[in-house]
Amino acid sequence: MRRWLALPAMLAAAALAGCGFQLQRPATLPPELKDLRIEAEDTQSEFYHALQDRLGDAGVDTGAAGADAATLRILHDGTAERVLSVSARNVPTEYELSYSVRVAVSAGGRELMPAEEFTLTRDYSFDETALLANQRERDTLSDALASDLASVVMHRLASLK
């Protein structure tokens, strides 16, 4: 009986190994960024917290305040919404939510990454009879976009080597 139970697990492991599946690891950042200070106007934004989490996972000390610490400046951090479609009664039925950030990195008196803007967008439907659910969906999408943008910025920082 144990052999029959072990067979599906072994087949699943072989299939995953054969397709090149690997667990995602935190980005490996250049040594100049091991001590990094984050400067932002809004330290309560979803992106700020997601980026801090990603940097912590990568072993970066974001509490570094020394003169030799690298600086990541969040120059812009915001969302925008636009109507994609409306009903016959001219009520919005679908929105596009976009989240954009603009960041720059400097270390040791030189600019490692000039200001770059990153933007992600997602669509969501709107039902005027479920306003609370619509707001919750928008907030969830905003959090997901911020998390995805933090990953994009981390990959960009890893490419600074």
DSSP file (Angstrom, degrees, kcal/mol; ACC not computed):
  #  RESIDUE AA STRUCTURE BP1 BP2  ACC     N-H-->O    O-->H-N    N-H-->O    O-->H-N    TCO  KAPPA ALPHA  PHI   PSI    X-CA   Y-CA   Z-CA
    1    1 A M     >        0   0    0      0, 0.0     4,-1.6     0, 0.0     5,-0.2   0.000 360.0 360.0 360.0 -37.9    0.0    0.0    0.0
    2    2 A R  H  >  +     0   0    0      1,-0.2     4,-2.3     2,-0.2     5,-0.2   0.869 360.0  54.8 -64.6 -35.8    2.9    2.4    0.8
    3    3 A R  H  > S+     0   0    0      1,-0.2     4,-1.7     2,-0.2    -1,-0.2   0.899 106.4  50.9 -63.8 -39.3    4.4    1.8   -2.6
    4    4 A W  H  4 S+     0   0    0      1,-0.2    -1,-0.2     2,-0.2    -2,-0.2   0.845 113.0  45.9 -67.8 -33.4    1.1    2.8   -4.3
    5    5 A L  H  X S+     0   0    0     -4,-1.6     4,-0.8     1,-0.2    -1,-0.2   0.837 112.8  49.9 -76.7 -33.1    1.0    6.0   -2.2
    6    6 A A  H  X S+     0   0    0     -4,-2.3     4,-2.4     1,-0.2     5,-0.2   0.771  97.0  71.4 -76.0 -26.1    4.6    6.9   -2.9
    7    7 A L  H  X S+     0   0    0     -4,-1.7     4,-2.5     1,-0.2     5,-0.2   0.925  97.2  46.5 -61.3 -49.1    4.3    6.4   -6.6
    8    8 A P  H  > S+     0   0    0      0, 0.0     4,-2.4     0, 0.0    -1,-0.2   0.893 113.1  50.9 -61.7 -36.9    2.2    9.6   -7.3
    9    9 A A  H  X S+     0   0    0     -4,-0.8     4,-2.2     2,-0.2    -2,-0.2   0.910 111.5  47.2 -65.6 -40.9    4.5   11.6   -5.1
   10   10 A M  H  X S+     0   0    0     -4,-2.4     4,-2.4     2,-0.2    -1,-0.2   0.893 112.0  50.4 -67.2 -39.8    7.6   10.3   -7.0
   11   11 A L  H  X S+     0   0    0     -4,-2.5     4,-2.4    -5,-0.2    -2,-0.2   0.906 110.9  49.0 -65.1 -41.2    5.9   11.0  -10.4
   12   12 A A  H  X S+     0   0    0     -4,-2.4     4,-2.4     2,-0.2    -2,-0.2   0.914 112.0  48.6 -64.1 -42.9    5.1   14.5   -9.4
   13   13 A A  H  X S+     0   0    0     -4,-2.2     4,-2.3     1,-0.2    -2,-0.2   0.899 112.3  48.8 -63.7 -41.1    8.6   15.2   -8.2
   14   14 A A  H  X S+     0   0    0     -4,-2.4     4,-2.3     2,-0.2    -2,-0.2   0.894 111.0  50.3 -65.8 -40.0   10.1   13.8  -11.4
   15   15 A A  H  X S+     0   0    0     -4,-2.4     4,-1.3     2,-0.2    -2,-0.2   0.919 112.4  46.5 -65.5 -43.1    7.7   15.9  -13.5
   16   16 A L  H  <>S+     0   0    0     -4,-2.4     5,-1.8     1,-0.2     4,-0.4   0.899 114.1  47.5 -66.2 -40.1    8.6   19.1  -11.6
   17   17 A A  H ><5S+     0   0    0     -4,-2.3     3,-0.8     1,-0.2    -1,-0.2   0.875 110.5  53.2 -67.3 -36.9   12.4   18.3  -11.8
   18   18 A G  H 3<5S+     0   0    0     -4,-2.3    -1,-0.2     1,-0.2    -2,-0.2   0.762 105.4  53.2 -71.0 -25.9   12.1   17.5  -15.6
   19   19 A C  T 3<5S-     0   0    0     -4,-1.3    -1,-0.2    -3,-0.2    -2,-0.2   0.480 116.9-107.7 -90.7  -1.6   10.4   20.8  -16.4
   20   20 A G  T < 5 +     0   0    0     -3,-0.8    -3,-0.2    -4,-0.4    -2,-0.1   0.637  56.1 171.0  87.9  15.3   13.1   23.0  -14.8
   21   21 A F      < +     0   0    0     -5,-1.8     2,-0.3    -6,-0.2    -1,-0.2  -0.363   2.7 171.8 -61.8 132.4   10.9   24.0  -11.8
   22   22 A Q        -     0   0    0     -2,-0.1     2,-0.1     3,-0.0     3,-0.0  -0.995  36.8-107.7-140.2 145.0   12.9   25.8   -9.1
   23   23 A L        -     0   0    0     -2,-0.3     2,-0.3     1,-0.1     0, 0.0  -0.476  44.0-106.9 -67.6 142.2   11.7   27.7   -6.0
   24   24 A Q        -     0   0    0     -2,-0.1    -1,-0.1     1,-0.0     3,-0.0  -0.555  37.3-160.6 -74.3 131.3   12.0   31.4   -6.3
   25   25 A R        -     0   0    0     -2,-0.3     3,-0.1     1,-0.1    33,-0.1  -0.758  29.7 -89.2-107.8 155.9   14.9   32.8   -4.3
   26   26 A P        -     0   0    0      0, 0.0    -1,-0.1     0, 0.0    29,-0.1  -0.305  56.1 -92.0 -60.6 149.6   15.4   36.4   -3.2
   27   27 A A        -     0   0    0     27,-0.1     2,-0.7     1,-0.1   128,-0.1  -0.322  34.0-126.1 -63.0 143.8   17.3   38.6   -5.7
   28   28 A T        -     0   0    0     -3,-0.1    -1,-0.1   127,-0.1    31,-0.1  -0.849  30.9-159.4 -93.6 114.5   21.0   38.8   -5.2
   29   29 A L        -     0   0    0     -2,-0.7   129,-0.1    29,-0.3     5,-0.0  -0.585  24.2 -93.7 -95.6 156.1   21.9   42.4   -5.0
   30   30 A P    >   -     0   0    0      0, 0.0     3,-1.9     0, 0.0    -1,-0.1  -0.260  39.1-108.8 -63.0 155.1   25.4   44.0   -5.5
   31   31 A P  G >  S+     0   0    0      0, 0.0     3,-1.6     0, 0.0     4,-0.3   0.795 115.3  66.7 -57.8 -30.4   27.6   44.5   -2.5
   32   32 A E  G 3  S+     0   0    0      1,-0.3    38,-0.5     2,-0.1     3,-0.4   0.749 100.4  52.1 -62.3 -21.3   27.1   48.3   -2.6
   33   33 A L  G <  S+     0   0    0     -3,-1.9    -1,-0.3     1,-0.2     3,-0.1   0.276  75.5  98.4-101.3  11.3   23.4   47.8   -1.8
   34   34 A K  S <  S+     0   0    0     -3,-1.6    27,-2.9     1,-0.2     2,-0.6   0.825  91.0  41.9 -68.5 -29.3   23.8   45.6    1.3
   35   35 A D  B    S+a   61   0A   0     -3,-0.4    35,-2.3    -4,-0.3     2,-0.4  -0.967  84.6 169.4-115.4 112.7   23.3   48.8    3.5
   36   36 A L  E     -b   70   0B   0     25,-1.9    28,-0.5    -2,-0.6     2,-0.5  -0.983  25.3-156.7-135.2 129.1   20.5   50.8    1.9
   37   37 A R  E     -bC  71  63B   0     33,-3.2    35,-3.1    -2,-0.4     2,-0.5  -0.881  15.3-147.0-102.3 133.9   18.5   53.7    3.1
   38   38 A I  E     -b   72   0B   0     24,-0.5     2,-0.5    -2,-0.5    35,-0.2  -0.897  10.3-166.2-104.1 125.5   15.1   54.3    1.6
   39   39 A E  E     +b   73   0B   0     33,-2.8    35,-3.1    -2,-0.5     2,-0.3  -0.951  22.2 150.8-111.0 124.8   13.9   57.8    1.1
   40   40 A A  E     -b   74   0B   0     -2,-0.5     3,-0.2    33,-0.2    35,-0.1  -0.996  47.5-139.5-150.9 149.2   10.2   58.3    0.4
   41   41 A E  S    S+     0   0    0     33,-0.6     2,-0.7    -2,-0.3    -1,-0.1   0.891 101.9  45.0 -72.7 -40.0    7.5   60.9    0.9
   42   42 A D    >   +     0   0    0     32,-0.2     3,-0.8     1,-0.1    -1,-0.2  -0.860  59.6 171.7-110.5  99.5    4.9   58.3    1.7
   43   43 A T  T 3  S+     0   0    0     -2,-0.7    -1,-0.1     1,-0.2    -2,-0.0   0.357  76.7  62.0 -87.4   6.9    6.3   55.6    4.1
   44   44 A Q  T 3  S+     0   0    0      4,-0.1    -1,-0.2     5,-0.0    -2,-0.0   0.341  76.7 118.1-109.3   4.0    2.8   54.1    4.5
   45   45 A S  S <> S-     0   0    0     -3,-0.8     4,-1.9     1,-0.1     5,-0.2  -0.285  73.3-120.1 -73.4 158.3    2.3   53.1    0.9
   46   46 A E  H  > S+     0   0    0      1,-0.2     4,-2.5     2,-0.2     5,-0.2   0.896 113.8  51.8 -62.1 -41.0    1.8   49.5   -0.2
   47   47 A F  H  > S+     0   0    0      2,-0.2     4,-3.0     1,-0.2     5,-0.3   0.920 106.3  53.1 -64.1 -44.3    4.9   49.7   -2.5
   48   48 A Y  H  > S+     0   0    0      1,-0.2     4,-2.2    -6,-0.2    -1,-0.2   0.927 113.5  42.8 -57.0 -47.3    7.1   51.1    0.3
   49   49 A H  H  X S+     0   0    0     -4,-1.9     4,-2.2     2,-0.2    -1,-0.2   0.892 114.4  50.3 -68.9 -39.5    6.2   48.2    2.6
   50   50 A A  H  X S+     0   0    0     -4,-2.5     4,-2.3     2,-0.2    -2,-0.2   0.908 112.1  47.8 -65.0 -41.0    6.4   45.5   -0.2
   51   51 A L  H  X S+     0   0    0     -4,-3.0     4,-2.7     2,-0.2     5,-0.2   0.905 110.2  51.8 -67.0 -40.8    9.9   46.8   -1.2
   52   52 A Q  H  X S+     0   0    0     -4,-2.2     4,-2.3    -5,-0.3    -1,-0.2   0.911 110.6  49.2 -60.7 -41.7   11.1   46.9    2.4
   53   53 A D  H  X S+     0   0    0     -4,-2.2     4,-2.2     2,-0.2    -2,-0.2   0.925 112.0  47.7 -62.7 -44.9   10.0   43.2    2.8
   54   54 A R  H  X S+     0   0    0     -4,-2.3     4,-1.4     1,-0.2    -2,-0.2   0.908 112.3  49.1 -64.4 -42.0   11.7   42.2   -0.4
   55   55 A L  H  <>S+     0   0    0     -4,-2.7     5,-2.6     1,-0.2    -1,-0.2   0.903 110.4  51.0 -65.1 -40.3   14.9   44.0    0.6
   56   56 A G  H ><5S+     0   0    0     -4,-2.3     3,-1.5     1,-0.2    -2,-0.2   0.897 107.5  53.2 -62.1 -40.6   14.8   42.3    4.0
   57   57 A D  H 3<5S+     0   0    0     -4,-2.2    -1,-0.2     1,-0.3    -2,-0.2   0.820 106.5  53.9 -62.7 -30.5   14.4   38.9    2.4
   58   58 A A  T 3<5S-     0   0    0     -4,-1.4   -29,-0.3    -5,-0.2    -1,-0.3   0.413 122.6-106.8 -85.2   2.4   17.5   39.6    0.3
   59   59 A G  T < 5 +     0   0    0     -3,-1.5     2,-0.4     1,-0.3    -3,-0.2   0.683  67.9 150.2  84.1  18.3   19.5   40.4    3.4
   60   60 A V      < -     0   0    0     -5,-2.6     2,-1.0    -6,-0.1    -1,-0.3  -0.692  46.4-134.1 -88.4 136.2   19.7   44.1    2.9
   61   61 A D  B >   +a   35   0A   0    -27,-2.9   -25,-1.9    -2,-0.4     3,-1.0  -0.781  25.1 178.7 -88.6 100.6   19.9   46.3    6.0
   62   62 A T  T 3  S+     0   0    0     -2,-1.0   -24,-0.5     1,-0.2    -1,-0.2   0.525  73.3  68.9 -82.8  -4.8   17.3   49.1    5.3
   63   63 A G  B 3   +C   37   0B   0    -26,-0.1    -1,-0.2    -3,-0.1     2,-0.2   0.343  68.9 131.7 -91.0   7.1   17.9   50.8    8.6
   64   64 A A    <   +     0   0    0     -3,-1.0   -29,-0.0   -28,-0.5     0, 0.0  -0.406  23.5 167.7 -65.1 126.8   21.4   51.9    7.5
   65   65 A A        +     0   0    0     -2,-0.2    -1,-0.2   -28,-0.1    -3,-0.0   0.313  32.8 121.9-121.7   5.6   21.9   55.5    8.3
   66   66 A G  S >  S-     0   0    0      1,-0.1     3,-1.2     2,-0.0   -29,-0.1  -0.185  73.7-113.2 -69.2 163.3   25.7   55.8    7.7
   67   67 A A  T 3  S+     0   0    0      1,-0.2    41,-0.2    41,-0.0    -1,-0.1   0.774 116.4  53.3 -67.4 -26.5   27.2   58.2    5.2
   68   68 A D  T 3  S+     0   0    0     39,-0.1    -1,-0.2    40,-0.1     2,-0.2   0.429  84.1 113.2 -90.7   2.2   28.5   55.3    3.1
   69   69 A A  S <  S-     0   0    0     -3,-1.2    39,-0.2    38,-0.1   -33,-0.2  -0.485  71.4-116.0 -74.4 142.5   25.0   53.6    2.9
   70   70 A A  E     -b   36   0B   0    -35,-2.3   -33,-3.2   -38,-0.5     2,-0.5  -0.364  27.6-137.7 -70.7 158.0   23.4   53.5   -0.6
   71   71 A T  E     -bD  37 106B   0     35,-3.3    35,-2.4   -35,-0.2     2,-0.6  -0.981  13.4-165.7-127.1 126.3   20.2   55.5   -1.0
   72   72 A L  E     -bD  38 105B   0    -35,-3.1   -33,-2.8    -2,-0.5     2,-0.5  -0.954  15.4-160.3-107.1 117.6   17.1   54.4   -2.9
   73   73 A R  E     -bD  39 104B   0     31,-3.0    31,-1.8    -2,-0.6     2,-1.0  -0.869  11.0-152.6-102.9 125.3   14.8   57.3   -3.5
   74   74 A I  E     +bD  40 103B   0    -35,-3.1   -33,-0.6    -2,-0.5    29,-0.2  -0.845  19.7 175.3 -93.5 104.0   11.1   56.7   -4.3
   75   75 A L  E     +     0   0B   0     27,-2.6     2,-0.3    -2,-1.0    28,-0.2   0.781  66.7  15.3 -84.6 -28.8   10.4   59.8   -6.3
   76   76 A H  E     + D   0 102B   0     26,-1.4    26,-2.3    -3,-0.1     2,-0.3  -0.992  58.7 169.0-147.3 139.3    6.8   58.9   -7.2
   77   77 A D  E     + D   0 101B   0     -2,-0.3     2,-0.3    24,-0.2    24,-0.2  -0.810  30.9 118.6-152.3 103.1    4.4   56.3   -5.8
   78   78 A G  E     - D   0 100B   0     22,-2.4    22,-2.8    -2,-0.3     2,-0.3  -0.997  46.0-125.6-164.7 166.0    0.8   56.3   -6.8
   79   79 A T  E     - D   0  99B   0     -2,-0.3     2,-0.3    20,-0.2    20,-0.2  -0.798  17.2-167.3-115.1 158.5   -2.2   54.8   -8.4
   80   80 A A  E     - D   0  98B   0     18,-2.4    18,-3.0    -2,-0.3     2,-0.4  -0.987   4.5-157.6-143.4 150.8   -4.6   56.0  -11.1
   81   81 A E  E     + D   0  97B   0     -2,-0.3     2,-0.3    16,-0.2    16,-0.2  -0.971   9.5 179.6-130.5 142.5   -7.9   54.7  -12.3
   82   82 A R  E     - D   0  96B   0     14,-1.9    14,-2.7    -2,-0.4     2,-0.3  -0.997  32.3-109.8-142.5 150.0   -9.7   55.1  -15.6
   83   83 A V  E     - D   0  95B   0     -2,-0.3    12,-0.3    12,-0.2     3,-0.1  -0.595  27.8-179.9 -78.1 130.5  -13.1   53.9  -16.9
   84   84 A L  E     +     0   0B   0     10,-3.2     2,-0.3     1,-0.3    11,-0.2   0.789  66.2   3.7 -98.1 -37.2  -12.8   51.3  -19.6
   85   85 A S  E     - D   0  94B   0      9,-1.5     8,-2.7     5,-0.0     9,-1.4  -0.992  58.8-156.6-149.8 155.5  -16.5   50.6  -20.3
   86   86 A V  E     - D   0  92B   0     -2,-0.3     2,-0.0     6,-0.3    -3,-0.0  -0.904  21.9-115.3-129.9 158.8  -19.9   51.9  -19.3
   87   87 A S    >   -     0   0    0      4,-2.8     3,-1.8    -2,-0.3     6,-0.1  -0.194  42.6 -92.0 -81.7 179.2  -23.4   50.4  -19.3
   88   88 A A  T 3  S+     0   0    0      1,-0.3    -1,-0.1     2,-0.1    -2,-0.0   0.753 129.4  56.5 -64.6 -24.0  -26.3   51.6  -21.4
   89   89 A R  T 3  S-     0   0    0      2,-0.1    -1,-0.3     3,-0.0    -2,-0.0   0.247 122.5-108.2 -89.8  11.5  -27.3   53.8  -18.5
   90   90 A N  S <  S+     0   0    0     -3,-1.8    -2,-0.1     1,-0.2    -5,-0.0   0.830  73.6 141.2  64.2  36.3  -23.9   55.4  -18.6
   91   91 A V        -     0   0    0      1,-0.0    -4,-2.8     2,-0.0    -1,-0.2  -0.920  59.7-106.8-105.5 131.2  -22.7   53.7  -15.4
   92   92 A P  E     +D   86   0B   0      0, 0.0    -6,-0.3     0, 0.0    36,-0.2  -0.301  39.3 172.4 -57.1 136.2  -19.1   52.4  -15.3
   93   93 A T  E     +     0   0B   0     -8,-2.7    33,-2.8     1,-0.3     2,-0.3   0.508  64.9  30.0-119.7 -14.0  -18.9   48.7  -15.6
   94   94 A E  E     -DE  85 125B   0     -9,-1.4   -10,-3.2    31,-0.3    -9,-1.5  -0.982  62.5-170.9-151.7 136.7  -15.1   48.2  -15.9
   95   95 A Y  E     -DE  83 124B   0     29,-3.0    29,-2.4    -2,-0.3     2,-0.5  -0.840  17.4-139.1-121.9 159.0  -12.1   50.1  -14.7
   96   96 A E  E     -DE  82 123B   0    -14,-2.7   -14,-1.9    -2,-0.3     2,-0.5  -0.990  17.8-161.2-116.2 125.8   -8.3   50.0  -15.3
   97   97 A L  E     -DE  81 122B   0     25,-3.5    25,-2.4    -2,-0.5     2,-0.4  -0.922   8.7-173.1-106.8 126.0   -6.2   50.4  -12.2
   98   98 A S  E     -DE  80 121B   0    -18,-3.0   -18,-2.4    -2,-0.5     2,-0.5  -0.956   8.4-164.8-121.2 141.9   -2.6   51.4  -12.8
   99   99 A Y  E     -DE  79 120B   0     21,-2.8    21,-2.3    -2,-0.4     2,-0.4  -0.990  13.7-179.4-123.4 125.7    0.2   51.6  -10.2
  100  100 A S  E     -DE  78 119B   0    -22,-2.8   -22,-2.4    -2,-0.5     2,-0.3  -0.974   8.3-177.5-131.2 145.1    3.4   53.5  -11.0
  101  101 A V  E     -DE  77 118B   0     17,-2.5    17,-3.0    -2,-0.4     2,-0.4  -0.956  12.2-155.5-133.1 152.9    6.6   54.2   -9.1
  102  102 A R  E     +DE  76 117B   0    -26,-2.3   -27,-2.6    -2,-0.3   -26,-1.4  -0.989  22.3 175.7-130.4 122.6    9.7   56.1  -10.0
  103  103 A V  E     -DE  74 116B   0     13,-2.4    13,-2.7    -2,-0.4     2,-0.3  -0.905  14.7-172.0-130.2 154.4   12.9   55.2   -8.2
  104  104 A A  E     -D   73   0B   0    -31,-1.8   -31,-3.0    -2,-0.3     2,-0.4  -0.984   9.9-153.9-141.4 149.8   16.6   56.2   -8.3
  105  105 A V  E     +DE  72 113B   0      8,-2.3     8,-2.4    -2,-0.3     7,-1.4  -0.988  13.8 173.8-130.5 134.4   19.6   54.7   -6.6
  106  106 A S  E     +DE  71 111B   0    -35,-2.4   -35,-3.3    -2,-0.4     2,-0.3  -0.975   1.9 177.3-135.7 152.9   22.9   56.3   -5.6
  107  107 A A  E >   + E   0 110B   0      3,-2.7     3,-1.8    -2,-0.3   -37,-0.1  -0.973  65.8   3.3-154.1 138.1   25.8   55.1   -3.6
  108  108 A G  T 3  S-     0   0    0     -2,-0.3     3,-0.1     1,-0.3   -40,-0.1   0.819 128.4 -55.3  59.0  33.8   29.2   56.6   -2.7
  109  109 A G  T 3  S+     0   0    0      1,-0.2     2,-0.3     0, 0.0    -1,-0.3   0.501 118.9  98.6  79.9   3.0   28.4   59.9   -4.3
  110  110 A R  E <  S-E  107   0B   0     -3,-1.8    -3,-2.7     0, 0.0     2,-0.7  -0.927  77.1-113.8-125.3 152.6   27.6   58.4   -7.7
  111  111 A E  E     +E  106   0B   0     -2,-0.3    -5,-0.3    -5,-0.2    -3,-0.0  -0.717  27.2 179.6 -86.5 115.5   24.3   57.5   -9.3
  112  112 A L  E    S+     0   0B   0     -7,-1.4    -6,-0.2    -2,-0.7    -1,-0.2   0.838  79.1  15.0 -81.8 -35.0   24.0   53.7   -9.8
  113  113 A M  E    S-E  105   0B   0     -8,-2.4    -8,-2.3     3,-0.0    -1,-0.3  -0.926  77.9-140.6-142.3 113.6   20.5   53.9  -11.4
  114  114 A P  E     -     0   0B   0      0, 0.0   -11,-0.1     0, 0.0    -8,-0.0  -0.236  54.8 -61.6 -65.4 166.0   19.1   57.1  -12.7
  115  115 A A  E     -     0   0B   0    -11,-0.1     2,-0.4   -13,-0.1   -11,-0.2  -0.248  63.9-178.9 -54.3 124.4   15.4   57.8  -12.1
  116  116 A E  E     -E  103   0B   0    -13,-2.7   -13,-2.4    -3,-0.1     2,-0.4  -0.975  17.5-141.3-127.8 142.6   13.3   55.0  -13.8
  117  117 A E  E     -E  102   0B   0     -2,-0.4     2,-0.4   -15,-0.2   -15,-0.2  -0.863  13.2-170.1-106.9 138.5    9.6   54.6  -13.9
  118  118 A F  E     -E  101   0B   0    -17,-3.0   -17,-2.5    -2,-0.4     2,-0.4  -0.992   7.0-178.0-126.4 132.7    7.8   51.3  -13.6
  119  119 A T  E     -E  100   0B   0     -2,-0.4     2,-0.3   -19,-0.2   -19,-0.2  -0.996   7.6-177.6-136.0 136.4    4.0   50.9  -14.2
  120  120 A L  E     -E   99   0B   0    -21,-2.3   -21,-2.8    -2,-0.4     2,-0.3  -0.972   9.5-164.3-128.1 147.4    1.7   47.9  -14.0
  121  121 A T  E     -E   98   0B   0     -2,-0.3     2,-0.3   -23,-0.2   -23,-0.2  -0.955   8.7-180.0-132.7 151.5   -2.0   47.9  -14.8
  122  122 A R  E     -E   97   0B   0    -25,-2.4   -25,-3.5    -2,-0.3     2,-0.3  -0.985  19.9-133.5-144.3 150.9   -4.9   45.6  -14.2
  123  123 A D  E     -E   96   0B   0     -2,-0.3     2,-0.3   -27,-0.2   -27,-0.2  -0.760  22.0-179.8-101.1 150.3   -8.6   45.7  -15.1
  124  124 A Y  E     -E   95   0B   0    -29,-2.4   -29,-3.0    -2,-0.3     2,-0.2  -0.992  24.6-118.5-148.1 150.1  -11.5   45.0  -12.8
  125  125 A S  E     -E   94   0B   0     -2,-0.3     2,-0.4   -31,-0.2   -31,-0.3  -0.487  21.9-144.3 -87.1 157.6  -15.3   45.0  -13.2
  126  126 A F        -     0   0    0    -33,-2.8     2,-0.5    -2,-0.2     5,-0.1  -0.982  12.6-173.2-127.1 131.3  -17.6   47.3  -11.3
  127  127 A D    >   -     0   0    0     -2,-0.4     3,-2.1     3,-0.2     7,-0.2  -0.974  16.0-152.7-124.6 114.8  -21.1   46.4  -10.1
  128  128 A E  T 3  S+     0   0    0     -2,-0.5     3,-0.4     1,-0.3    -1,-0.1   0.675  94.7  59.8 -64.1 -15.6  -23.0   49.4   -8.6
  129  129 A T  T 3  S+     0   0    0      1,-0.2    -1,-0.3     2,-0.1     3,-0.1   0.563 105.8  48.2 -87.4  -7.9  -25.0   47.0   -6.4
  130  130 A A    <>  +     0   0    0     -3,-2.1     4,-2.3     1,-0.1    -3,-0.2  -0.469  63.5 152.6-128.4  61.4  -21.9   45.8   -4.6
  131  131 A L  H  > S+     0   0    0     -3,-0.4     4,-2.2     1,-0.2     5,-0.2   0.879  74.0  49.9 -62.3 -41.3  -19.9   48.9   -3.7
  132  132 A L  H  > S+     0   0    0      1,-0.2     4,-2.2     2,-0.2    -1,-0.2   0.907 111.9  48.5 -65.6 -40.4  -18.1   47.5   -0.7
  133  133 A A  H  > S+     0   0    0      1,-0.2     4,-2.4     2,-0.2    -1,-0.2   0.884 110.1  52.7 -65.8 -37.3  -17.0   44.4   -2.7
  134  134 A N  H  X S+     0   0    0     -4,-2.3     4,-2.3    -7,-0.2    -2,-0.2   0.912 109.5  48.2 -64.4 -42.0  -15.8   46.7   -5.5
  135  135 A Q  H  X S+     0   0    0     -4,-2.2     4,-2.5     2,-0.2    -2,-0.2   0.898 111.6  50.1 -65.0 -39.8  -13.7   48.8   -3.1
  136  136 A R  H  X S+     0   0    0     -4,-2.2     4,-2.4     2,-0.2    -2,-0.2   0.901 110.5  49.9 -64.7 -40.8  -12.3   45.6   -1.5
  137  137 A E  H  X S+     0   0    0     -4,-2.4     4,-2.5     2,-0.2    -2,-0.2   0.905 110.8  49.8 -64.2 -40.9  -11.4   44.3   -5.0
  138  138 A R  H  X S+     0   0    0     -4,-2.3     4,-2.4     2,-0.2    -2,-0.2   0.925 111.7  48.0 -63.5 -44.3   -9.7   47.6   -5.9
  139  139 A D  H  X S+     0   0    0     -4,-2.5     4,-2.3     2,-0.2    -2,-0.2   0.895 111.7  50.2 -63.1 -40.6   -7.7   47.5   -2.6
  140  140 A T  H  X S+     0   0    0     -4,-2.4     4,-2.3     2,-0.2    -2,-0.2   0.914 111.6  48.1 -64.1 -43.3   -6.6   43.9   -3.2
  141  141 A L  H  X S+     0   0    0     -4,-2.5     4,-2.7     2,-0.2    -2,-0.2   0.895 110.0  52.6 -63.7 -40.1   -5.5   44.7   -6.8
  142  142 A S  H  X S+     0   0    0     -4,-2.4     4,-2.3     2,-0.2    -2,-0.2   0.916 110.2  47.8 -62.8 -43.1   -3.6   47.7   -5.6
  143  143 A D  H  X S+     0   0    0     -4,-2.3     4,-2.3     2,-0.2    -2,-0.2   0.911 112.6  49.2 -62.0 -43.0   -1.8   45.6   -3.0
  144  144 A A  H  X S+     0   0    0     -4,-2.3     4,-2.4     2,-0.2    -2,-0.2   0.900 111.2  49.1 -65.3 -41.0   -1.0   43.0   -5.7
  145  145 A L  H  X S+     0   0    0     -4,-2.7     4,-2.6     2,-0.2    -1,-0.2   0.906 110.7  50.6 -64.5 -41.2    0.3   45.6   -8.1
  146  146 A A  H  X S+     0   0    0     -4,-2.3     4,-2.1     2,-0.2    -2,-0.2   0.907 111.4  48.5 -62.4 -42.0    2.5   47.1   -5.4
  147  147 A S  H  X S+     0   0    0     -4,-2.3     4,-1.7     2,-0.2    -2,-0.2   0.910 112.3  48.2 -64.5 -42.8    3.9   43.7   -4.6
  148  148 A D  H  X S+     0   0    0     -4,-2.4     4,-2.2     1,-0.2    -2,-0.2   0.895 110.7  51.3 -65.3 -39.5    4.6   43.0   -8.2
  149  149 A L  H  X S+     0   0    0     -4,-2.6     4,-2.7     1,-0.2    -1,-0.2   0.882 106.0  54.9 -65.0 -37.4    6.3   46.3   -8.7
  150  150 A A  H  X S+     0   0    0     -4,-2.1     4,-2.2     1,-0.2    -1,-0.2   0.900 108.8  48.7 -61.4 -39.7    8.5   45.7   -5.7
  151  151 A S  H  X S+     0   0    0     -4,-1.7     4,-2.2     2,-0.2    -2,-0.2   0.904 110.6  50.4 -65.7 -40.9    9.6   42.4   -7.4
  152  152 A V  H  X S+     0   0    0     -4,-2.2     4,-2.0     2,-0.2    -2,-0.2   0.926 111.4  47.9 -62.5 -44.5   10.3   44.3  -10.7
  153  153 A V  H  X S+     0   0    0     -4,-2.7     4,-2.7     1,-0.2    -1,-0.2   0.894 109.7  53.5 -64.6 -39.4   12.4   46.9   -8.8
  154  154 A M  H  X S+     0   0    0     -4,-2.2     4,-2.3     2,-0.2    -1,-0.2   0.909 108.5  48.9 -62.3 -41.0   14.3   44.2   -7.0
  155  155 A H  H  X S+     0   0    0     -4,-2.2     4,-1.1     2,-0.2    -1,-0.2   0.881 111.3  50.5 -65.0 -37.0   15.1   42.5  -10.3
  156  156 A R  H  < S+     0   0    0     -4,-2.0     3,-0.4     1,-0.2    -2,-0.2   0.910 110.2  49.3 -66.8 -41.3   16.3   45.8  -11.7
  157  157 A L  H >< S+     0   0    0     -4,-2.7     3,-1.4     1,-0.2    -2,-0.2   0.878 107.1  55.6 -64.4 -37.3   18.5   46.4   -8.6
  158  158 A A  H >< S+     0   0    0     -4,-2.3     3,-0.8     1,-0.3    -1,-0.2   0.778 100.8  59.7 -65.7 -25.3   20.0   42.9   -9.0
  159  159 A S  T 3< S+     0   0    0     -4,-1.1    -1,-0.3    -3,-0.4    -2,-0.2   0.482  81.4  85.9 -82.3  -1.0   21.0   43.8  -12.6
  160  160 A L  T <         0   0    0     -3,-1.4    -1,-0.2     1,-0.2    -2,-0.1   0.453 360.0 360.0 -76.9   0.5   23.1   46.7  -11.3
  161  161 A K    <         0   0    0     -3,-0.8    -1,-0.2    -4,-0.1    -2,-0.1   0.493 360.0 360.0 -57.9 360.0   26.1   44.4  -10.8
